[in-house]
Amino acid sequence: MSFLDLNLNKPLFNALTDLGFTTPTTIQKKVFSVVMSGRDVVGIAQTGTGKTFAYLLPTLRLWQFTKEKHPQVLILVPTRELVEQVLEQVKKLSTYTSVRAIGVYGETNIKTQISAIAEGVDVVVATPGRLFDLIAHGALKLKAIKRLIIDEMDEMLNLGFRPQITRIVEIMPEKRQNLLFSATITEDVEKFVNDFFNNPERVEAAPAGSPLTNINQTAYKVPNYFTKINLLDFLLRNEKEFNKVLIFTATKKLANELFDEIDERYEEEVGLIHSNKAQNQRFNSVNNFKSGKFRILIATDIIARGLDVEEVSHVINFDVPENPENYVHRIGRTGRADKKGDAIVLVSPKEEEKLLEIENLMKYKVPVSEFPKEVIVSTELTLDEMPIVVHKEIELKLPNKDLAGPAFHEKSELNKKVNVRMSRSDRMKLKYSKPKKRSPKK
């Protein structure tokens, strides 16, 4: 099937031709007709399978010109990077139409966004937090929304956006079409769908968690952190093969530490992105990585789903993620658009159980590569890796409180003392068995 076989209008088909796309992906083929029918949709698709176009193509095909200033389409996504990415795709597909689209997210001037909305907009791409702020300001009205699209719903719930999303949905028109796309359908996602969707049709491109077939995966067993650094350095020195490398870490702290280590060796080739970085710095890092100015980008899972960069040669998991699904999202940054990619995971002894969980999820055994002989195995350990010294505890025998008697005991009869006031004559009588009288005074 080609895009010619879909019920596309000429403006959309011309835009796709300009972009060089001729054949729809599996999720795009399956979703198009269902959305066109007007039914609610729950799409289950892995990252890198083309699900952004899957919901944009039918949505823009159904769009109709209107003089109304309020938006017809609302697209909710979890991160700022994903807002920019989806907005860019909307603009590319609407080149030959008059669709007005804007993206809104936090840590930017809200007044600028309010002004843009006031001029009129058809499609709004937003993060839930900033969208809720604009609604509270009275700057954005949702009364004309015909189509609600929620992308990466599982991630938004993980980030704690459920209250905002629920409130946003509650104030929207009841008569609307709902589209939800997620890599995994968790219990929370299921509950949300049951609460707000109208008999949705489920469209699944691939079983959740299954490995992408065009990605070559490999694992290295590495004893500790500093040996991981040495192995990473060894791999990155092969610039011809490792020409665009995305390195994932579990935490912002580890990302900063790794950046300091790598930047010393590959100065001006390395970028860093995580949630503590300023917005401009985050965008600059991504843009420099896309353009090729940065050969290496170190990131946390915040962009595991929101980064669409062409021709990423390698994804390196510096550590094994806590959440098995995040591994699938990470490696999905390479091998995109039917191109081949490589994913490497560095596994310490403590992380082997996590890797097993990932393999169980994917139903795939990640091949283990032989550790390169050229790499120095470090004996230096981080504080977290140092063995815990256990001191022998001496158990003190304490008296059993249950067997102990009361704190005060009854005195013996001889020791009992009763304070009774007695007259002198009574005392004398008690002492001498007869009263003792004083001699008369002379």
Kinemage of the C-alpha trace (Angstrom):
@kinemage 1
@onewidth
@group {chain A} dominant
@subgroup {mainchain}
@vectorlist {calphas} color= white
{ca met a 1} P 0.000 0.000 0.000
{ca ser a 2} L 1.146 3.552 -0.790
{ca phe a 3} L -0.220 6.911 0.338
{ca leu a 4} L -2.081 6.993 -2.984
{ca asp a 5} L -4.336 4.242 -1.608
{ca leu a 6} L -5.405 6.359 1.367
{ca asn a 7} L -8.179 8.885 1.111
{ca leu a 8} L -5.810 11.867 1.214
{ca asn a 9} L -6.572 15.244 -0.320
{ca lys a 10} L -4.169 16.897 -2.731
{ca pro a 11} L -2.569 19.331 -0.224
{ca leu a 12} L -1.660 16.462 2.126
{ca phe a 13} L -0.419 14.211 -0.652
{ca asn a 14} L 1.753 17.015 -2.084
{ca ala a 15} L 3.208 17.702 1.366
{ca leu a 16} L 4.098 14.015 1.788
{ca thr a 17} L 5.682 13.975 -1.663
{ca asp a 18} L 7.820 16.987 -0.731
{ca leu a 19} L 8.929 15.168 2.414
{ca gly a 20} L 9.836 12.066 0.402
{ca phe a 21} L 7.270 9.738 1.995
{ca thr a 22} L 5.539 7.264 -0.301
{ca thr a 23} L 4.570 4.265 1.847
{ca pro a 24} L 2.593 4.400 5.125
{ca thr a 25} L 3.794 2.433 8.137
{ca thr a 26} L 1.678 -0.290 9.743
{ca ile a 27} L 0.169 1.988 12.392
{ca gln a 28} L -0.551 4.679 9.784
{ca lys a 29} L -2.424 2.220 7.556
{ca lys a 30} L -4.443 0.775 10.428
{ca val a 31} L -5.398 4.065 12.099
{ca phe a 32} L -6.330 6.174 9.068
{ca ser a 33} L -9.679 4.592 8.171
{ca val a 34} L -10.777 4.259 11.811
{ca val a 35} L -10.170 7.946 12.539
{ca met a 36} L -11.891 8.916 9.296
{ca ser a 37} L -14.957 6.954 10.437
{ca gly a 38} L -15.285 9.209 13.480
{ca arg a 39} L -14.750 6.516 16.112
{ca asp a 40} L -12.623 6.972 19.223
{ca val a 41} L -9.247 5.248 18.906
{ca val a 42} L -6.718 3.755 21.302
{ca gly a 43} L -3.493 3.217 19.369
{ca ile a 44} L -0.756 0.971 20.758
{ca ala a 45} L 2.505 1.533 18.943
{ca gln a 46} L 6.173 1.532 19.816
{ca thr a 47} L 8.301 4.598 19.438
{ca gly a 48} L 9.720 5.056 15.955
{ca thr a 49} L 6.757 3.435 14.176
{ca gly a 50} L 5.353 6.662 12.716
{ca lys a 51} L 2.451 7.199 15.097
{ca thr a 52} L 2.703 11.008 14.912
{ca phe a 53} L 1.768 10.913 11.223
{ca ala a 54} L -0.738 8.166 12.069
{ca tyr a 55} L -2.937 10.646 13.931
{ca leu a 56} L -1.968 13.815 12.052
{ca leu a 57} L -2.832 12.594 8.541
{ca pro a 58} L -6.510 11.760 9.216
{ca thr a 59} L -6.867 14.731 11.578
{ca leu a 60} L -5.660 17.207 8.956
{ca arg a 61} L -7.707 15.407 6.300
{ca leu a 62} L -10.838 16.022 8.398
{ca trp a 63} L -9.937 19.650 9.154
{ca gln a 64} L -12.200 22.227 7.569
{ca phe a 65} L -11.549 25.924 7.142
{ca thr a 66} L -13.456 28.189 9.503
{ca lys a 67} L -13.332 31.832 10.562
{ca glu a 68} L -13.645 30.668 14.176
{ca lys a 69} L -10.681 31.815 16.282
{ca his a 70} L -10.937 28.964 18.771
{ca pro a 71} L -9.018 25.713 18.089
{ca gln a 72} L -10.645 22.652 16.531
{ca val a 73} L -7.857 20.195 17.434
{ca leu a 74} L -6.026 19.773 20.745
{ca ile a 75} L -2.925 17.572 20.979
{ca leu a 76} L -1.543 16.834 24.460
{ca val a 77} L 2.038 15.582 24.872
{ca pro a 78} L 4.259 15.127 27.968
{ca thr a 79} L 7.356 17.237 27.192
{ca arg a 80} L 8.400 20.520 25.595
{ca glu a 81} L 10.618 18.668 23.141
{ca leu a 82} L 7.656 16.611 21.971
{ca val a 83} L 5.544 19.783 21.591
{ca glu a 84} L 8.133 21.233 19.213
{ca gln a 85} L 8.498 17.945 17.348
{ca val a 86} L 4.743 17.454 16.793
{ca leu a 87} L 4.266 21.135 15.895
{ca glu a 88} L 7.013 20.836 13.292
{ca gln a 89} L 5.261 17.820 11.750
{ca val a 90} L 1.908 19.672 11.690
{ca lys a 91} L 3.486 22.584 9.850
{ca lys a 92} L 5.203 20.300 7.334
{ca leu a 93} L 1.960 18.468 6.530
{ca ser a 94} L -0.085 21.671 6.322
{ca thr a 95} L 2.272 23.475 3.919
{ca tyr a 96} L -0.429 23.686 1.247
{ca thr a 97} L -3.283 24.574 3.592
{ca ser a 98} L -4.163 27.524 5.839
{ca val a 99} L -4.038 25.521 9.078
{ca arg a 100} L -2.942 27.731 11.993
{ca ala a 101} L -0.980 25.796 14.611
{ca ile a 102} L 0.853 26.811 17.773
{ca gly a 103} L 2.744 24.989 20.514
{ca val a 104} L 2.497 25.935 24.194
{ca tyr a 105} L 4.591 24.718 27.130
{ca gly a 106} L 6.002 25.983 30.394
{ca glu a 107} L 9.111 28.046 31.204
{ca thr a 108} L 8.310 30.448 28.349
{ca asn a 109} L 6.566 33.820 28.288
{ca ile a 110} L 2.862 33.110 28.704
{ca lys a 111} L 1.934 36.584 27.410
{ca thr a 112} L 3.468 35.755 24.018
{ca gln a 113} L 1.377 32.585 23.864
{ca ile a 114} L -1.780 34.468 24.887
{ca ser a 115} L -1.201 36.967 22.048
{ca ala a 116} L -0.699 34.157 19.511
{ca ile a 117} L -3.919 32.436 20.603
{ca ala a 118} L -5.869 35.688 20.382
{ca glu a 119} L -5.012 35.967 16.678
{ca gly a 120} L -6.776 32.662 16.016
{ca val a 121} L -5.613 29.054 15.973
{ca asp a 122} L -6.819 25.733 14.535
{ca val a 123} L -4.443 23.232 16.141
{ca val a 124} L -2.928 23.542 19.623
{ca val a 125} L -0.064 21.267 20.665
{ca ala a 126} L 0.497 21.569 24.416
{ca thr a 127} L 1.827 20.155 27.626
{ca pro a 128} L -0.973 19.760 30.199
{ca gly a 129} L 0.463 22.175 32.762
{ca arg a 130} L 0.777 25.212 30.493
{ca leu a 131} L -2.518 24.450 28.743
{ca phe a 132} L -4.270 24.447 32.119
{ca asp a 133} L -2.651 27.828 32.934
{ca leu a 134} L -3.934 29.329 29.662
{ca ile a 135} L -7.443 28.031 30.340
{ca ala a 136} L -7.336 29.467 33.878
{ca his a 137} L -6.279 32.861 32.443
{ca gly a 138} L -9.291 32.756 30.138
{ca ala a 139} L -6.967 33.010 27.129
{ca leu a 140} L -7.910 29.673 25.595
{ca lys a 141} L -11.438 28.383 25.022
{ca leu a 142} L -12.039 24.706 24.293
{ca lys a 143} L -15.683 25.041 23.242
{ca ala a 144} L -14.901 24.443 19.542
{ca ile a 145} L -12.716 21.334 19.996
{ca lys a 146} L -13.773 18.549 17.641
{ca arg a 147} L -10.830 16.239 18.144
{ca leu a 148} L -8.717 15.507 21.235
{ca ile a 149} L -5.419 13.658 20.722
{ca ile a 150} L -3.373 12.429 23.675
{ca asp a 151} L 0.104 11.189 22.785
{ca glu a 152} L 2.345 9.175 25.152
{ca met a 153} L -0.440 8.899 27.719
{ca asp a 154} L 1.427 6.425 29.934
{ca glu a 155} L 4.343 8.840 30.251
{ca met a 156} L 2.053 11.762 31.128
{ca leu a 157} L 0.498 9.752 33.936
{ca asn a 158} L 3.986 8.820 35.159
{ca leu a 159} L 4.821 12.548 35.272
{ca gly a 160} L 1.762 13.258 37.422
{ca phe a 161} L -0.389 15.070 34.856
{ca arg a 162} L -3.576 13.111 35.539
{ca pro a 163} L -5.374 15.900 37.541
{ca gln a 164} L -4.757 18.506 34.817
{ca ile a 165} L -5.726 16.160 31.970
{ca thr a 166} L -8.889 15.084 33.783
{ca arg a 167} L -9.930 18.693 34.393
{ca ile a 168} L -9.163 19.672 30.776
{ca val a 169} L -11.245 16.793 29.411
{ca glu a 170} L -14.135 17.596 31.750
{ca ile a 171} L -14.509 21.151 30.398
{ca met a 172} L -14.372 20.118 26.741
{ca pro a 173} L -17.478 19.550 24.569
{ca glu a 174} L -18.925 16.075 25.078
{ca lys a 175} L -19.427 15.674 21.345
{ca arg a 176} L -15.867 15.158 20.159
{ca gln a 177} L -13.575 12.447 18.826
{ca asn a 178} L -10.898 11.092 21.183
{ca leu a 179} L -7.605 9.600 20.018
{ca leu a 180} L -5.095 8.184 22.483
{ca phe a 181} L -1.675 6.771 21.614
{ca ser a 182} L 0.592 4.986 24.032
{ca ala a 183} L 3.454 2.517 23.877
{ca thr a 184} L 2.032 0.629 26.857
{ca ile a 185} L -1.520 0.381 28.169
{ca thr a 186} L -1.194 0.457 31.946
{ca glu a 187} L -4.043 0.110 34.446
{ca asp a 188} L -4.167 3.908 34.841
{ca val a 189} L -4.401 4.410 31.084
{ca glu a 190} L -7.129 1.779 30.907
{ca lys a 191} L -9.116 3.513 33.646
{ca phe a 192} L -8.813 6.895 31.894
{ca val a 193} L -10.063 5.401 28.618
{ca asn a 194} L -13.010 3.771 30.373
{ca asp a 195} L -13.918 7.062 32.064
{ca phe a 196} L -13.769 9.410 29.072
{ca phe a 197} L -13.804 7.474 25.766
{ca asn a 198} L -16.843 6.246 23.879
{ca asn a 199} L -16.415 2.589 22.884
{ca pro a 200} L -12.947 3.110 21.337
{ca glu a 201} L -11.443 0.825 18.733
{ca arg a 202} L -8.015 -0.532 19.657
{ca val a 203} L -5.388 -0.435 16.963
{ca glu a 204} L -2.119 -2.231 17.688
{ca ala a 205} L 0.922 -1.989 15.432
{ca ala a 206} L 3.109 -4.325 17.483
{ca pro a 207} L 2.829 -6.027 20.865
{ca ala a 208} L 3.920 -3.659 23.614
{ca gly a 209} L 7.512 -4.322 24.612
{ca ser a 210} L 8.524 -6.327 21.536
{ca pro a 211} L 11.999 -5.383 20.240
{ca leu a 212} L 12.262 -3.431 17.027
{ca thr a 213} L 13.509 -5.785 14.315
{ca asn a 214} L 15.734 -3.218 12.617
{ca ile a 215} L 17.778 -2.554 15.772
{ca asn a 216} L 20.827 -4.688 16.526
{ca gln a 217} L 21.066 -5.082 20.304
{ca thr a 218} L 24.095 -6.091 22.322
{ca ala a 219} L 25.119 -6.117 26.008
{ca tyr a 220} L 28.480 -5.811 27.740
{ca lys a 221} L 29.000 -7.179 31.251
{ca val a 222} L 30.981 -4.483 33.083
{ca pro a 223} L 32.124 -4.720 36.725
{ca asn a 224} L 31.853 -1.082 37.828
{ca tyr a 225} L 31.281 2.592 36.949
{ca phe a 226} L 34.831 3.544 36.002
{ca thr a 227} L 35.212 0.488 33.795
{ca lys a 228} L 32.010 1.609 32.059
{ca ile a 229} L 33.700 4.977 31.443
{ca asn a 230} L 36.741 3.214 29.951
{ca leu a 231} L 34.565 1.017 27.721
{ca leu a 232} L 32.489 3.997 26.589
{ca asp a 233} L 35.660 5.898 25.726
{ca phe a 234} L 36.915 2.887 23.751
{ca leu a 235} L 33.689 2.693 21.733
{ca leu a 236} L 33.446 6.442 21.058
{ca arg a 237} L 36.988 6.558 19.646
{ca asn a 238} L 35.638 4.736 16.614
{ca glu a 239} L 34.279 7.992 15.134
{ca lys a 240} L 33.492 6.495 11.740
{ca glu a 241} L 31.067 3.918 13.118
{ca phe a 242} L 29.846 5.814 16.194
{ca asn a 243} L 29.063 9.005 14.284
{ca lys a 244} L 25.826 10.065 16.050
{ca val a 245} L 25.550 8.582 19.554
{ca leu a 246} L 22.778 9.038 22.089
{ca ile a 247} L 23.756 8.013 25.641
{ca phe a 248} L 21.046 7.466 28.263
{ca thr a 249} L 21.480 7.639 32.037
{ca ala a 250} L 18.951 6.976 34.795
{ca thr a 251} L 19.407 10.223 36.749
{ca lys a 252} L 20.284 13.877 36.212
{ca lys a 253} L 23.188 13.542 38.676
{ca leu a 254} L 24.684 10.665 36.701
{ca ala a 255} L 24.150 12.563 33.435
{ca asn a 256} L 26.102 15.539 34.816
{ca glu a 257} L 28.924 13.314 36.091
{ca leu a 258} L 29.153 11.441 32.802
{ca phe a 259} L 29.172 14.700 30.835
{ca asp a 260} L 32.137 15.953 32.919
{ca glu a 261} L 34.034 12.724 32.205
{ca ile a 262} L 33.287 12.609 28.460
{ca asp a 263} L 33.532 16.333 27.738
{ca glu a 264} L 37.163 16.333 28.903
{ca arg a 265} L 38.014 13.756 26.216
{ca tyr a 266} L 35.695 14.910 23.406
{ca glu a 267} L 35.558 18.653 23.879
{ca glu a 268} L 32.894 20.482 21.836
{ca glu a 269} L 31.489 17.157 20.572
{ca val a 270} L 29.214 16.467 23.544
{ca gly a 271} L 25.801 17.856 24.504
{ca leu a 272} L 23.741 17.349 27.658
{ca ile a 273} L 19.989 17.447 28.177
{ca his a 274} L 17.781 16.827 31.215
{ca ser a 275} L 14.920 18.536 33.051
{ca asn a 276} L 17.144 20.801 35.184
{ca lys a 277} L 18.625 22.452 32.115
{ca ala a 278} L 17.171 25.756 30.897
{ca gln a 279} L 14.761 25.559 27.974
{ca asn a 280} L 17.090 27.300 25.502
{ca gln a 281} L 19.970 25.062 26.511
{ca arg a 282} L 17.832 21.959 25.985
{ca phe a 283} L 16.742 23.046 22.518
{ca asn a 284} L 20.268 24.107 21.573
{ca ser a 285} L 21.671 20.720 22.623
{ca val a 286} L 19.070 18.854 20.558
{ca asn a 287} L 19.504 21.131 17.533
{ca asn a 288} L 23.299 20.825 17.663
{ca phe a 289} L 22.934 17.044 17.854
{ca lys a 290} L 20.512 17.021 14.909
{ca ser a 291} L 22.780 19.229 12.807
{ca gly a 292} L 25.858 17.122 13.564
{ca lys a 293} L 27.710 19.775 15.550
{ca phe a 294} L 27.476 17.447 18.542
{ca arg a 295} L 28.412 13.834 17.813
{ca ile a 296} L 27.375 12.725 21.303
{ca leu a 297} L 24.295 13.641 23.329
{ca ile a 298} L 23.893 12.575 26.963
{ca ala a 299} L 20.291 12.462 28.132
{ca thr a 300} L 17.920 11.171 30.772
{ca asp a 301} L 14.669 9.351 30.056
{ca ile a 302} L 12.876 12.707 29.745
{ca ile a 303} L 13.584 12.616 26.010
{ca ala a 304} L 13.402 8.858 25.520
{ca arg a 305} L 10.073 9.446 23.773
{ca gly a 306} L 10.292 13.048 22.631
{ca leu a 307} L 13.434 13.061 20.517
{ca asp a 308} L 13.120 12.451 16.792
{ca val a 309} L 16.591 12.642 15.269
{ca glu a 310} L 17.367 11.086 11.929
{ca glu a 311} L 20.200 8.608 11.531
{ca val a 312} L 21.185 8.081 15.176
{ca ser a 313} L 23.893 5.466 14.688
{ca his a 314} L 23.945 4.136 18.260
{ca val a 315} L 21.941 4.302 21.459
{ca ile a 316} L 24.096 3.449 24.463
{ca asn a 317} L 22.401 2.609 27.756
{ca phe a 318} L 25.085 3.638 30.231
{ca asp a 319} L 22.919 1.997 32.872
{ca val a 320} L 19.964 -0.360 32.799
{ca pro a 321} L 16.702 1.574 33.360
{ca glu a 322} L 14.511 0.758 36.361
{ca asn a 323} L 11.404 0.593 34.178
{ca pro a 324} L 11.729 -2.148 31.512
{ca glu a 325} L 9.482 -0.220 29.084
{ca asn a 326} L 11.930 2.708 29.157
{ca tyr a 327} L 14.586 0.478 27.604
{ca val a 328} L 12.344 -0.067 24.564
{ca his a 329} L 11.707 3.684 24.307
{ca arg a 330} L 15.422 4.428 24.594
{ca ile a 331} L 16.568 2.081 21.854
{ca gly a 332} L 13.713 3.291 19.638
{ca arg a 333} L 15.670 6.510 19.080
{ca thr a 334} L 17.788 4.600 16.555
{ca gly a 335} L 16.673 2.443 13.656
{ca arg a 336} L 13.897 4.862 12.726
{ca ala a 337} L 12.033 5.106 9.405
{ca asp a 338} L 12.975 1.542 8.437
{ca lys a 339} L 16.711 2.249 8.801
{ca lys a 340} L 19.113 0.014 10.703
{ca gly a 341} L 20.364 1.001 14.130
{ca asp a 342} L 22.475 -0.289 17.004
{ca ala a 343} L 21.718 -0.356 20.725
{ca ile a 344} L 24.249 -1.168 23.438
{ca val a 345} L 23.616 -1.703 27.134
{ca leu a 346} L 26.344 -1.688 29.799
{ca val a 347} L 25.385 -4.067 32.598
{ca ser a 348} L 26.986 -4.161 36.045
{ca pro a 349} L 26.485 -7.186 38.340
{ca lys a 350} L 23.799 -5.310 40.309
{ca glu a 351} L 21.883 -4.581 37.077
{ca glu a 352} L 21.687 -8.112 35.708
{ca glu a 353} L 18.275 -8.691 37.300
{ca lys a 354} L 16.922 -5.530 35.622
{ca leu a 355} L 18.178 -6.744 32.248
{ca leu a 356} L 16.380 -10.036 32.837
{ca glu a 357} L 13.116 -8.114 33.400
{ca ile a 358} L 13.646 -6.278 30.103
{ca glu a 359} L 14.289 -9.546 28.276
{ca asn a 360} L 11.126 -11.033 29.771
{ca leu a 361} L 9.140 -8.014 28.592
{ca met a 362} L 10.564 -8.186 25.072
{ca lys a 363} L 10.596 -11.992 24.995
{ca tyr a 364} L 14.058 -11.589 23.541
{ca lys a 365} L 17.497 -12.464 24.888
{ca val a 366} L 19.944 -9.591 24.376
{ca pro a 367} L 23.219 -11.065 23.037
{ca val a 368} L 26.274 -10.503 25.242
{ca ser a 369} L 29.435 -9.326 23.463
{ca glu a 370} L 32.920 -10.253 24.598
{ca phe a 371} L 34.526 -7.552 26.714
{ca pro a 372} L 37.296 -5.859 24.653
{ca lys a 373} L 40.779 -6.808 25.810
{ca glu a 374} L 42.034 -3.297 25.075
{ca val a 375} L 39.786 -1.776 27.774
{ca ile a 376} L 41.312 -1.359 31.230
{ca val a 377} L 39.243 -2.884 34.009
{ca ser a 378} L 39.311 -0.324 36.809
{ca thr a 379} L 39.594 -1.316 40.453
{ca glu a 380} L 38.362 2.088 41.628
{ca leu a 381} L 34.851 2.032 43.044
{ca thr a 382} L 32.268 4.711 43.652
{ca leu a 383} L 30.733 5.118 47.108
{ca asp a 384} L 27.640 3.240 45.940
{ca glu a 385} L 29.756 0.344 44.690
{ca met a 386} L 31.910 -0.041 47.794
{ca pro a 387} L 31.083 -3.137 49.851
{ca ile a 388} L 29.066 -2.511 52.968
{ca val a 389} L 31.130 -3.263 56.106
{ca val a 390} L 29.027 -5.212 58.574
{ca his a 391} L 30.132 -4.968 62.216
{ca lys a 392} L 29.369 -7.883 64.519
{ca glu a 393} L 26.707 -6.888 66.961
{ca ile a 394} L 27.033 -8.150 70.532
{ca glu a 395} L 23.650 -9.091 71.842
{ca leu a 396} L 23.061 -7.850 75.352
{ca lys a 397} L 20.901 -10.003 77.584
{ca leu a 398} L 18.278 -7.843 79.124
{ca pro a 399} L 16.008 -8.977 81.947
{ca asn a 400} L 12.654 -10.260 80.887
{ca lys a 401} L 10.189 -7.584 81.862
{ca asp a 402} L 7.331 -10.027 81.738
{ca leu a 403} L 8.914 -12.089 84.536
{ca ala a 404} L 9.748 -9.097 86.719
{ca gly a 405} L 7.483 -8.342 89.683
{ca pro a 406} L 6.073 -5.018 90.772
{ca ala a 407} L 8.445 -2.156 91.523
{ca phe a 408} L 7.423 -2.042 95.272
{ca his a 409} L 7.104 -5.089 97.490
{ca glu a 410} L 5.127 -5.641 100.698
{ca lys a 411} L 7.271 -5.213 103.827
{ca ser a 412} L 7.560 -7.959 106.374
{ca glu a 413} L 5.425 -7.698 109.504
{ca leu a 414} L 8.405 -6.647 111.623
{ca asn a 415} L 9.331 -3.882 109.272
{ca lys a 416} L 5.866 -2.510 108.941
{ca lys a 417} L 5.510 0.850 110.524
{ca val a 418} L 2.174 2.434 111.258
{ca asn a 419} L 2.016 6.080 112.192
{ca val a 420} L -0.635 6.240 114.944
{ca arg a 421} L -0.847 9.123 117.458
{ca met a 422} L -0.873 7.791 121.074
{ca ser a 423} L -1.013 9.528 124.384
{ca arg a 424} L 1.858 9.148 126.835
{ca ser a 425} L -0.174 7.096 129.243
{ca asp a 426} L -1.160 4.670 126.488
{ca arg a 427} L 2.464 4.335 125.434
{ca met a 428} L 3.544 3.654 129.008
{ca lys a 429} L 0.776 1.142 129.456
{ca leu a 430} L 1.818 -0.575 126.228
{ca lys a 431} L 5.421 -0.652 127.410
{ca tyr a 432} L 4.999 -1.595 131.072
{ca ser a 433} L 1.630 -3.330 130.912
{ca lys a 434} L 0.274 -0.772 133.383
{ca pro a 435} L -0.104 2.937 133.366
{ca lys a 436} L 2.927 4.880 134.452
{ca lys a 437} L 2.155 8.098 136.263
{ca arg a 438} L 4.460 11.001 136.647
{ca ser a 439} L 5.600 11.841 140.171
{ca pro a 440} L 3.968 14.916 141.539
{ca lys a 441} L 5.868 18.120 141.281
{ca lys a 442} L 7.422 19.462 144.462
